[in-house]
Amino acid sequence: MDTKIRKAVFPVAGFGTRFLPATKAMPKELLPIVDKPLIQYAVEEAIAGGIDTLIFVTGRNKRAIEDHFDANHELETILRAKGKEAQAEMVRNIIPTGVECIFVRQAEQLGLGHAVLCAERAVGGDPFAVLLADDFLTESEPGVTADLVQAFAASGKSQLSVMEVDGPDISKYGVVVPNGLGAGIVGLVEKPDASDAPSNLASIGRYVLTPDIFQTLRGISAGSGGEIQLADAINIHARKGLVETVLLNGRRFDCGSVAGFVAASTHEFALRGSR
Ligand code: G1P
């Protein structure tokens, strides 16, 4: 097993129903925060964490994501002819040389765990990262994926990025069962009732996982929401003492909701203005 994390999985098959009509023909992952698509922020974070293989688990209506990360020689040529070198370079460098994109189809949407399982062949037998582009992360350098990769290198255990969530909103997340000592955890409960939440530590959409998670995913049945949940598979590994957490460094916006998306856009726009 290669202990360096080179591959990242991006589940991008969701319909984005909360953003209709914007997402009727356009993938929600291409909605821009200011001028850059959500998915590109996540891809840049992965690359900053040392990832060189990007595995997108896509579905119907997602072809524009492939186009976004593909070369566009015609556009580059037109921009250069007009003397717009900076824009031409930007278009060219969306995916740096040496980074490869792989697209895998998720034919049926059976849950996040199922989406990750669809990437099994592309991932192979090495540990890998998972990034949910809906979780927009900012103000962490070089990035949360880099933090998880570093923590994995130190212990060889799966890593979850977590943040504190107080109050009823905790029931929207996978919630950590802490062991009281260090970074190790003893469980992860997907979307518990707020009154049953085992802690105020919510798992956010960044993970580094060992490849034995695939076998665990194959063995579990539908959980919360009738879906195959990644958190349920991680829970099984956590009970065996194989999972650790890293506290989120930076800020996170839930871009799966319109309110979170608007807040992220406003925040990013102000941040750019102040630079
Ligand atoms: C998913 C995961 C959940 C996690 C959350 C973070 O839920 O299942 O464990 O806390 O992402 O954003 P979703 O928000 O896709 O329902």
Boltz pocket constraint, residues with backbone or C-beta under 6 A from the ligand:
constraints:
  - pocket:
      binder: B
      contacts: [[A, 112], [A, 132], [A, 135], [A, 172], [A, 173], [A, 174], [A, 175], [A, 190], [A, 191], [A, 202], [A, 203], [A, 204], [A, 205], [A, 229], [A, 230], [A, 231], [A, 256]]
      max_distance: 6.0
